[in-house]
Amino acid sequence: MTTYQVIQGLEYCPDAAAIRHAIIEVEEGYVDTHDEYDQTGYHAVAYLDGVPVATGRAYHDPGSTVYHIGRVGVLAPHRGKHLGIGIMGQLESQVRKVGGTRVELSAKSSARTFYEQLGYSLDGEEYTIQGCPHVNMYKNL
């Protein structure tokens, strides 16, 4: 059974921190993945039979109704089970709940189709972050 939890503040969501570390820092090799938005952002976690297996984050700048989703990842043994779709749904739901009207994200170019299938549109040209091609995308809620 899959369940989800959304918590504000990474310090209150150690499962999100652990998944993010395993995927983004260890598996993918990114550095400096923590920032000032970790403490104010909403962190979603997917649990499969009680085990944390996926995460993502949504945050915004004060006074803005535009939210940014990022740090989305599913642990390797659980990919292909639609958990990323569930995480995105939870985050979009939270954004709507707190008055957000638009979501923007920086997607790895390899994940572009995934986000397009969720209703996101391309916004601009491809660029590189730490050696990995990315594109900006958005969705009006």
Residue pairs with C-beta under 8 A, 6 or more apart in sequence:
1 48
1 49
2 46
2 47
2 48
2 83
2 86
3 46
3 47
3 50
4 44
4 45
4 46
4 47
4 86
4 87
4 90
5 13
5 15
5 44
5 45
5 47
6 42
6 43
6 44
6 45
6 90
6 91
6 93
6 94
7 13
7 16
7 42
7 43
7 45
8 40
8 41
8 42
8 43
9 38
9 39
9 40
9 41
9 43
10 16
10 17
10 34
10 38
10 39
10 41
10 43
10 57
11 38
11 39
13 43
13 45
15 45
15 47
15 52
15 55
16 43
16 44
16 45
16 52
16 55
16 57
18 52
19 45
19 52
19 53
19 54
19 55
19 73
19 75
20 33
20 55
20 71
20 73
22 75
23 73
23 74
23 75
23 76
24 30
24 33
24 71
24 73
25 31
25 33
27 76
28 132
29 130
30 130
31 130
33 71
37 57
37 59
37 68
38 57
40 59
41 57
41 58
41 59
42 57
42 58
42 59
42 91
42 94
42 95
43 55
43 56
43 57
44 55
44 56
44 57
44 58
44 87
44 90
44 91
44 94
45 52
45 54
45 55
46 52
46 53
46 54
46 55
46 74
46 83
46 86
46 87
46 90
47 53
48 78
48 81
48 83
53 74
53 75
53 77
53 78
53 83
54 72
54 73
54 74
54 75
54 78
54 83
54 84
54 86
54 87
55 71
55 72
55 73
55 87
56 69
56 70
56 71
56 72
56 73
56 84
56 87
56 88
56 90
56 91
57 69
57 70
57 71
57 72
57 91
58 67
58 68
58 69
58 91
58 94
58 95
58 100
58 103
59 67
59 68
60 66
60 67
60 68
60 100
65 99
65 100
65 101
65 102
66 100
66 101
66 102
66 103
66 104
67 95
67 100
67 102
67 103
67 104
68 103
68 104
68 105
69 88
69 91
69 92
69 95
69 103
69 104
69 105
70 105
70 106
72 84
72 87
72 88
74 81
74 83
74 84
74 87
84 114
85 118
88 118
91 103
92 103
92 139
92 141
95 103
95 141
96 141
100 141
101 140
101 141
102 138
102 139
102 140
102 141
103 120
103 138
103 139
103 141
104 123
104 136
104 137
104 138
105 115
105 120
105 136
105 137
105 138
106 129
106 134
106 135
106 136
106 137
107 114
107 115
107 120
107 134
107 135
107 136
107 137
108 132
108 133
108 134
109 126
109 132
109 133
109 134
109 135
110 133
112 122
112 135
112 137
115 137
116 122
116 137
118 139
119 139
120 137
120 138
120 139
121 137
121 138
121 139
122 135
122 136
122 137
123 135
123 136
123 137
123 138
124 135
124 136
125 135
126 133
126 134
126 135
127 133
127 134
127 135
128 134
